[in-house]
Amino acid sequence: MAGAVYDRGYRPYEGARGGRREARYALFRASVRRALGWRRPWRQKVVPFVLLAIVTVPAVVNVGVAYLTRDTPASEIRFITYRDYVGVSNALLVFVALTAPDIICPDRRQRVLPLLFARPLTGVDYVLAKVGSMVAILFAFSFIPQVVLFVGQMLVSKDGALSYLRDNAEVLWQVPIAVALLALYYAAIGVAIASLTTRRIIAGALIIGLFIVTSIVSSVLVQPQVIQVSDGGVFTMRSPSAAPLVDLLGLPLVLRDLVFLGHVDPSHPMAGLARGGLYAVVVFIAVVTAALVTLFLRYDEVER
């Protein structure tokens, strides 16, 4: 009888050993890779990068129009502004509905949480890593088109790049702040809702449904006021209303206006409402806090 002997055995790990910070960063990195489809089939890479291309198209078109009209009277026309472009980033809500469940639901469904929390990762670390990964991706996907728009406008400006940079210097701090607020808002809500179920399709539907339903409810509550003037003419206007505060889809755009304009947009239903901007900030903080508290409670229970 012939036999074979193999020299195999277990060897101790001789690499660097990390603590909670390294474990948190490893989970953050793994979540980013999963969300972007790295080291996964090509089908998983289509959605994030197609979406990035879609939200970048307005910037490319705007720069192209500016280049073609820079020596004509139409050069002052702006296809889209930096402030408006933050609103275009609402298209990333679809990305949140697809990605947040994908990085959260499988961990609970496949029962790997006890393994993750064995040591040294804690529930707080898990939440920070997951929400942080979503914030980082959403910030990048919202900020890259803004960079394309700014650099392109600067290069095609008829007054020169340095003059454009000097005249629009405030954009360099307004855009990052507005985009960061939007990213934190969507990431916290998306991950919190996804943590409530193990089914990705249900989590995605709940995320989309929550934003759409609150938007519809807000629109219904904002009632137009009909005014009849003395010569028989009738026109409709909206009286200031606090109803948009329940619109989770439009709430971050109010904070965007506060960053860019310093006040609520005059065309917004909350325009003219005393302390309307302050109310929006308070509700924004309350929503994000509620989402994070939900996450901490959910994963504190698992950890114990």
NULUMPA-124724 format. One record per residue: x, y, z of N, C-alpha, C in turn. Coordinates in steps of 0.1 Angstrom, whole numbers. Atoms other than C-alpha are relative to their C-alpha. Layout:
BEGIN
{site {X,Y,Z},{X,Y,Z},{X,Y,Z}} ...
***
This chain:
BEGIN
{site {9,-12,0},{0,0,0},{9,12,0}} {site {-8,-12,1},{14,34,-10},{-6,11,8}} {site {5,-11,-8},{11,64,11},{8,13,-2}} {site {-7,-13,2},{21,101,12},{-1,8,13}} {site {-1,-9,-12},{31,124,41},{1,14,-4}} {site {-1,-15,3},{24,161,38},{4,7,12}} {site {-5,-8,-11},{42,186,59},{-10,12,1}} {site {10,-11,-1},{11,207,68},{-3,2,15}} {site {3,-2,-14},{2,223,100},{-5,15,2}} {site {5,-14,-3},{-11,255,117},{12,8,5}} {site {-10,-9,-4},{13,284,121},{-6,12,7}} {site {5,-12,-7},{8,313,145},{1,12,-9}} {site {0,-13,8},{-1,347,130},{12,8,4}} {site {-12,-7,-3},{31,367,128},{-1,15,-5}} {site {2,-14,5},{17,400,113},{-3,9,11}} {site {4,-10,-10},{8,432,130},{-13,-2,6}} {site {13,2,-7},{-20,430,155},{-6,14,3}} {site {7,-13,-2},{-45,458,157},{-11,-1,10}} {site {11,0,-10},{-73,468,181},{-13,4,-6}} {site {13,-4,5},{-107,483,177},{1,9,-12}} {site {-1,-9,11},{-96,511,154},{3,-7,-13}} {site {-4,8,12},{-80,486,129},{-12,-8,-4}} {site {12,8,4},{-111,464,131},{-11,8,-6}} {site {10,-9,6},{-134,493,125},{3,4,-14}} {site {-5,-5,14},{-113,505,95},{-2,-12,-9}} {site {1,12,9},{-113,469,81},{-15,-2,-4}} {site {14,1,3},{-151,468,83},{-5,11,-9}} {site {3,-11,8},{-154,502,68},{5,-2,-14}} {site {-6,3,13},{-131,492,39},{-8,-11,-7}} {site {8,11,6},{-150,460,33},{-14,4,-4}} {site {13,-5,3},{-183,478,33},{0,9,-13}} {site {-2,-8,12},{-170,503,7},{1,-9,-12}} {site {-2,9,11},{-158,475,-15},{-13,-7,-4}} {site {12,7,4},{-191,457,-13},{-10,10,-7}} {site {9,-10,6},{-211,489,-21},{4,3,-14}} {site {-4,-4,13},{-190,497,-51},{2,-12,-9}} {site {-1,12,8},{-189,461,-63},{15,-5,-3}} {site {-14,4,2},{-151,457,-60},{1,-15,5}} {site {-2,14,-2},{-140,420,-61},{-13,-8,0}} {site {13,6,2},{-175,411,-71},{-3,-1,-15}} {site {3,1,14},{-191,401,-104},{-3,14,-6}} {site {1,-13,7},{-192,429,-130},{-14,6,1}} {site {14,-5,-1},{-230,432,-126},{-1,9,12}} {site {1,-8,-12},{-225,446,-91},{7,13,-1}} {site {-7,-13,2},{-203,474,-105},{-8,9,-9}} {site {8,-8,10},{-229,486,-130},{-7,12,7}} {site {9,-10,-6},{-253,505,-107},{8,12,5}} {site {-7,-12,-6},{-228,527,-87},{7,8,-11}} {site {-8,-9,9},{-207,538,-117},{-9,5,-11}} {site {9,-5,9},{-236,542,-141},{-7,12,7}} {site {6,-11,-7},{-252,564,-114},{9,12,1}} {site {-10,-11,-1},{-220,584,-110},{1,7,-14}} {site {0,-6,14},{-220,590,-148},{-12,8,-2}} {site {12,-8,3},{-256,601,-148},{0,13,8}} {site {0,-13,-8},{-251,627,-120},{11,9,-5}} {site {-11,-9,5},{-220,640,-138},{-4,6,-13}} {site {4,-6,13},{-238,646,-171},{-3,15,0}} {site {3,-15,0},{-253,680,-161},{13,9,1}} {site {-12,-8,-1},{-218,692,-152},{7,1,-13}} {site {-6,0,13},{-204,682,-185},{-7,8,-10}} {site {8,-8,9},{-233,697,-204},{2,15,3}} {site {-1,-14,-4},{-230,730,-185},{13,5,-4}} {site {-13,-4,4},{-193,732,-192},{1,2,-15}} {site {1,-1,15},{-199,725,-229},{-7,12,-5}} {site {8,-12,3},{-226,752,-231},{8,12,3}} {site {-8,-12,-4},{-203,777,-213},{11,2,-10}} {site {-11,-1,10},{-175,769,-238},{-5,5,-13}} {site {6,-4,13},{-197,773,-269},{-5,14,0}} {site {6,-13,0},{-212,806,-257},{9,10,7}} {site {-8,-9,-8},{-183,822,-239},{3,14,-7}} {site {-2,-12,7},{-179,849,-266},{-12,6,-5}} {site {13,-5,4},{-216,856,-270},{-7,6,11}} {site {8,-6,-11},{-242,875,-250},{-6,-11,9}} {site {6,11,-8},{-255,841,-239},{9,-6,10}} {site {-10,5,-9},{-224,835,-219},{-4,1,15}} {site {5,-2,-14},{-242,848,-187},{-10,-11,4}} {site {11,10,-4},{-268,820,-189},{7,-12,6}} {site {-5,11,-7},{-262,792,-165},{-10,-12,0}} {site {8,11,1},{-276,758,-172},{-4,-6,14}} {site {2,5,-13},{-272,747,-136},{10,7,9}} {site {-9,-7,-10},{-257,764,-105},{5,-11,10}} {site {-6,9,-10},{-236,748,-77},{-11,-3,10}} {site {10,2,-10},{-265,752,-53},{-11,-10,-6}} {site {10,9,7},{-290,735,-78},{6,-14,-1}} {site {-6,13,3},{-265,707,-84},{0,-9,13}} {site {2,7,-12},{-267,697,-47},{-13,-7,0}} {site {14,6,1},{-304,691,-54},{0,-11,-10}} {site {0,11,9},{-296,670,-84},{5,-13,6}} {site {-6,12,-7},{-277,647,-60},{-11,-8,7}} {site {11,8,-5},{-311,636,-48},{-2,-13,-7}} {site {0,12,7},{-308,610,-75},{7,-11,7}} {site {-7,10,-8},{-285,592,-51},{-9,-7,10}} {site {9,7,-9},{-315,582,-31},{-2,-14,-5}} {site {2,13,6},{-319,553,-55},{12,-9,4}} {site {-12,8,-3},{-283,543,-48},{0,-4,15}} {site {1,4,-14},{-290,544,-10},{-9,-11,2}} {site {9,11,-2},{-320,522,-14},{5,-13,-5}} {site {-6,13,5},{-299,496,-33},{12,-4,9}} {site {-13,3,-7},{-267,499,-13},{-1,-3,15}} {site {1,1,-14},{-276,504,23},{-5,-14,5}} {site {4,13,-4},{-296,471,25},{11,-11,-3}} {site {-10,10,4},{-267,453,7},{11,-1,9}} {site {-12,1,-9},{-241,462,33},{-5,-3,14}} {site {5,2,-13},{-264,457,63},{-7,-14,2}} {site {9,12,-1},{-290,429,57},{7,-13,0}} {site {-6,13,0},{-267,400,48},{7,-4,14}} {site {-7,3,-12},{-248,403,81},{-9,-6,11}} {site {10,6,-10},{-279,396,102},{-6,-12,-6}} {site {6,12,5},{-294,371,78},{9,-12,0}} {site {-9,10,-1},{-263,351,76},{6,-3,13}} {site {-3,2,-14},{-258,353,113},{15,1,3}} {site {-15,-2,-2},{-222,367,112},{2,10,11}} {site {-2,-10,-10},{-228,394,138},{7,-5,12}} {site {-7,5,-12},{-218,373,168},{15,-2,-3}} {site {-14,2,3},{-186,365,150},{7,14,-1}} {site {-6,-13,1},{-179,402,142},{2,6,14}} {site {-1,-6,-13},{-186,412,178},{8,-8,10}} {site {-8,9,-10},{-165,384,194},{11,8,6}} {site {-11,-8,-6},{-135,407,198},{8,6,-12}} {site {3,-11,-10},{-126,436,196},{-11,9,-4}} {site {10,-9,6},{-154,451,175},{-12,1,10}} {site {12,-2,-8},{-184,466,194},{-11,5,-9}} {site {11,-5,8},{-218,477,183},{2,14,-5}} {site {-2,-14,4},{-208,513,183},{10,0,-12}} {site {-10,1,11},{-178,504,160},{-7,-4,-13}} {site {7,5,12},{-201,485,137},{-8,11,-7}} {site {8,-11,5},{-225,514,133},{8,11,-6}} {site {-9,-10,5},{-197,539,128},{6,-4,-14}} {site {-6,5,12},{-181,517,101},{-10,0,-11}} {site {10,2,11},{-213,510,82},{-5,14,-5}} {site {5,-13,4},{-227,546,83},{11,8,-6}} {site {-12,-7,5},{-192,560,77},{3,-4,-15}} {site {-3,4,14},{-188,539,45},{-11,6,-9}} {site {11,-6,8},{-222,551,32},{3,15,-2}} {site {-3,-14,1},{-213,587,40},{11,3,-10}} {site {-12,-2,8},{-179,584,23},{-4,-1,-15}} {site {3,2,14},{-194,570,-9},{-10,11,-5}} {site {9,-10,5},{-223,594,-11},{6,14,-1}} {site {-7,-13,1},{-200,624,-4},{8,0,-13}} {site {-8,1,12},{-177,612,-32},{-8,1,-13}} {site {8,0,12},{-205,606,-57},{-7,14,-2}} {site {6,-14,1},{-220,641,-49},{10,10,-3}} {site {-10,-10,1},{-187,659,-48},{7,0,-13}} {site {-8,1,12},{-170,646,-79},{-7,8,-11}} {site {6,-9,11},{-196,662,-103},{2,15,3}} {site {-3,-14,-4},{-192,695,-84},{14,4,-4}} {site {-14,-3,4},{-155,693,-90},{1,2,-15}} {site {0,-1,15},{-160,686,-127},{-6,13,-5}} {site {7,-13,4},{-184,716,-129},{9,12,3}} {site {-8,-12,-4},{-161,740,-110},{13,1,-9}} {site {-12,0,8},{-129,730,-128},{-3,3,-15}} {site {4,-3,14},{-146,730,-162},{-4,15,-2}} {site {4,-14,1},{-162,764,-156},{12,9,1}} {site {-12,-8,-2},{-129,778,-144},{9,0,-13}} {site {-9,1,11},{-110,766,-175},{-6,7,-13}} {site {6,-6,11},{-136,779,-200},{-5,15,2}} {site {4,-14,-3},{-142,813,-183},{7,10,-9}} {site {-6,-10,9},{-137,842,-206},{9,10,7}} {site {-8,-9,-8},{-122,862,-178},{13,-6,6}} {site {-12,7,-5},{-95,836,-170},{-3,-9,12}} {site {2,9,-11},{-92,808,-145},{1,6,13}} {site {-2,-6,-13},{-78,828,-117},{-11,10,4}} {site {11,-10,-3},{-105,855,-120},{-13,-8,4}} {site {12,8,-4},{-132,828,-119},{1,-6,14}} {site {-3,5,-13},{-116,812,-89},{-2,10,11}} {site {1,-11,-10},{-115,845,-71},{-15,4,2}} {site {14,-4,-1},{-151,854,-79},{-9,-11,6}} {site {9,11,-5},{-165,820,-68},{7,-7,11}} {site {-7,7,-10},{-142,813,-39},{-9,-6,11}} {site {9,4,-11},{-172,809,-15},{-5,-14,-3}} {site {5,14,3},{-182,777,-34},{9,-10,6}} {site {-10,10,-5},{-150,760,-21},{-4,-5,14}} {site {5,5,-14},{-166,758,14},{-15,-3,0}} {site {15,2,0},{-203,759,5},{-3,-14,-5}} {site {3,13,6},{-203,728,-17},{4,-12,10}} {site {-3,11,-9},{-184,705,7},{-9,-2,12}} {site {9,1,-12},{-206,714,37},{-14,-5,-4}} {site {13,5,4},{-238,710,18},{-1,-14,-4}} {site {0,14,5},{-228,677,2},{2,-9,13}} {site {-2,8,-12},{-216,664,36},{-13,-1,8}} {site {13,1,-7},{-249,672,52},{-10,-9,-7}} {site {9,9,8},{-268,655,24},{5,-15,2}} {site {-5,14,-1},{-245,624,26},{-3,-6,14}} {site {3,5,-13},{-249,621,64},{-14,-3,2}} {site {14,1,-1},{-286,625,62},{-5,-13,-6}} {site {4,12,7},{-292,598,36},{6,-12,5}} {site {-7,12,-5},{-266,574,50},{-6,-4,13}} {site {5,4,-13},{-280,575,85},{-14,-6,-1}} {site {13,5,1},{-316,571,75},{0,-14,-8}} {site {0,12,8},{-309,544,48},{5,-12,8}} {site {-6,11,-7},{-287,523,71},{-9,-4,12}} {site {9,3,-11},{-311,526,100},{-12,-8,-4}} {site {12,8,5},{-341,514,80},{4,-14,-4}} {site {-5,13,4},{-320,486,65},{2,-10,11}} {site {-3,8,-12},{-311,474,100},{-13,-7,6}} {site {12,4,-6},{-348,467,107},{-5,-14,-6}} {site {4,12,7},{-351,437,83},{12,-7,-6}} {site {-11,8,6},{-330,409,68},{-2,-1,-15}} {site {3,1,14},{-346,412,34},{4,13,-7}} {site {-5,-12,7},{-328,436,10},{-11,7,-8}} {site {10,-6,9},{-358,442,-13},{-10,7,9}} {site {9,-6,-9},{-380,450,17},{6,13,5}} {site {-7,-12,-5},{-354,474,31},{0,11,-11}} {site {0,-10,11},{-351,492,-3},{-13,6,-2}} {site {13,-5,1},{-388,495,-6},{-4,10,11}} {site {3,-9,-12},{-391,510,29},{7,13,-1}} {site {-8,-12,1},{-364,535,22},{-6,10,-10}} {site {7,-9,11},{-380,548,-11},{-14,4,5}} {site {14,-3,-4},{-415,546,4},{0,11,11}} {site {0,-10,-11},{-406,567,35},{2,14,-6}} {site {-2,-13,6},{-392,595,14},{-11,5,-8}} {site {11,-4,9},{-420,595,-11},{-12,3,7}} {site {12,-2,-8},{-448,592,14},{1,14,8}} {site {-1,-13,-8},{-435,621,36},{0,12,-10}} {site {1,-11,10},{-431,642,4},{-14,3,-4}} {site {14,-2,4},{-467,636,-6},{-8,6,11}} {site {7,-6,-12},{-480,643,29},{3,15,1}} {site {-4,-14,-1},{-461,675,30},{-7,9,-11}} {site {7,-7,11},{-475,686,-4},{-15,2,2}} {site {14,-1,-3},{-510,679,7},{-3,10,11}} {site {2,-9,-11},{-506,699,39},{3,14,-3}} {site {-2,-13,4},{-493,729,21},{-11,5,-9}} {site {11,-4,7},{-525,745,10},{2,14,-6}} {site {-1,-13,7},{-525,773,-16},{-11,10,5}} {site {10,-10,-5},{-543,805,-6},{-5,8,-12}} {site {5,-7,12},{-566,821,-33},{-4,14,5}} {site {3,-14,-3},{-568,859,-32},{-6,6,-12}} {site {7,-7,10},{-592,879,-52},{2,15,1}} {site {-3,-14,0},{-583,915,-61},{-12,8,-4}} {site {12,-8,2},{-607,944,-65},{-5,0,-15}} {site {5,-1,14},{-608,944,-104},{-5,-14,-5}} {site {6,13,4},{-620,908,-104},{11,-11,-2}} {site {-11,10,2},{-586,891,-109},{2,-9,12}} {site {-2,10,-10},{-578,860,-90},{14,-6,-2}} {site {-13,7,1},{-544,847,-82},{2,-8,12}} {site {-3,10,-11},{-530,819,-60},{14,2,5}} {site {-13,0,-6},{-502,821,-36},{0,-9,13}} {site {-1,9,-12},{-489,800,-7},{4,8,12}} {site {-4,-7,-13},{-488,813,28},{11,-8,6}} {site {-11,7,-7},{-458,804,49},{-5,-12,8}} {site {5,12,-6},{-462,769,62},{12,-8,6}} {site {-10,9,-6},{-442,745,85},{-2,-14,-5}} {site {2,13,5},{-456,715,66},{12,-7,-6}} {site {-12,6,6},{-424,710,46},{10,-7,10}} {site {-9,6,-10},{-407,700,78},{-2,-15,1}} {site {3,15,0},{-423,665,75},{5,-6,-13}} {site {-5,5,12},{-409,662,40},{15,-5,1}} {site {-14,5,-2},{-378,640,45},{8,1,-13}} {site {-7,-1,13},{-370,642,8},{6,14,-2}} {site {-4,-14,2},{-368,680,7},{7,7,11}} {site {-6,-6,-12},{-356,687,42},{15,4,-2}} {site {-14,-4,1},{-318,685,34},{2,12,-10}} {site {-1,-11,10},{-324,710,5},{-2,13,7}} {site {1,-13,-7},{-335,736,30},{13,3,7}} {site {-13,-3,-6},{-302,732,48},{10,4,-11}} {site {-9,-5,11},{-285,735,14},{-2,14,-3}} {site {2,-14,3},{-302,768,9},{6,9,11}} {site {-6,-7,-11},{-291,779,44},{15,2,-2}} {site {-15,0,2},{-255,771,34},{3,10,-11}} {site {-3,-8,12},{-256,788,0},{-6,14,1}} {site {7,-13,0},{-281,817,6},{0,7,14}} {site {1,-5,-14},{-280,821,44},{-14,1,5}} {site {14,-1,-4},{-318,819,44},{-8,-10,-8}} {site {8,9,8},{-347,798,31},{-3,6,-14}} {site {2,-5,14},{-352,801,-7},{-14,6,0}} {site {13,-7,0},{-380,827,-13},{-11,-8,-7}} {site {10,8,7},{-398,802,-36},{-5,-12,8}} {site {4,11,-8},{-400,776,-9},{-12,3,9}} {site {13,-2,-9},{-433,771,11},{3,5,14}} {site {-3,-4,-13},{-414,778,43},{5,15,0}} {site {-5,-13,1},{-402,812,30},{-10,10,7}} {site {9,-9,-7},{-416,839,53},{-4,-5,14}} {site {3,6,-13},{-421,815,82},{11,5,10}} {site {-10,-4,-11},{-405,830,114},{8,-12,5}} {site {-9,10,-5},{-375,810,124},{-1,-14,-8}} {site {2,12,8},{-382,786,95},{13,-8,-2}} {site {-13,6,2},{-345,779,89},{4,-7,13}} {site {-3,7,-13},{-340,771,126},{-8,-12,2}} {site {9,12,-1},{-369,747,126},{6,-11,-9}} {site {-5,10,9},{-354,729,96},{13,-6,6}} {site {-12,5,-6},{-320,726,113},{-3,-10,12}} {site {4,8,-12},{-337,712,145},{-5,-13,-5}} {site {6,13,5},{-357,686,125},{10,-8,-6}} {site {-10,8,6},{-327,676,105},{9,-7,11}} {site {-8,6,-11},{-306,670,137},{-8,-11,7}} {site {9,9,-7},{-336,652,153},{-1,-13,-9}} {site {1,12,8},{-340,628,123},{13,-8,-1}} {site {-13,7,1},{-303,620,120},{3,-7,14}} {site {-2,6,-13},{-301,615,158},{-9,-12,2}} {site {9,12,-2},{-331,592,158},{5,-12,-8}} {site {-5,11,8},{-316,571,130},{12,-6,7}} {site {-12,5,-6},{-283,568,148},{-3,-7,13}} {site {5,6,-12},{-300,560,181},{-6,-14,-3}} {site {6,12,4},{-320,533,164},{11,-11,-3}} {site {-11,9,4},{-288,518,150},{8,-5,13}} {site {-8,3,-12},{-269,519,183},{-8,-10,9}} {site {9,9,-8},{-299,502,201},{-1,-14,-7}} {site {1,13,7},{-302,475,174},{12,-8,2}} {site {-12,8,0},{-266,465,175},{6,-1,14}} {site {-4,2,-14},{-261,470,212},{-6,-13,5}} {site {7,12,-4},{-287,442,217},{8,-12,-6}} {site {-7,11,6},{-268,419,193},{13,-2,7}} {site {-13,1,-7},{-235,426,210},{-1,-7,13}} {site {2,6,-13},{-249,416,244},{-5,-14,-2}} 
***
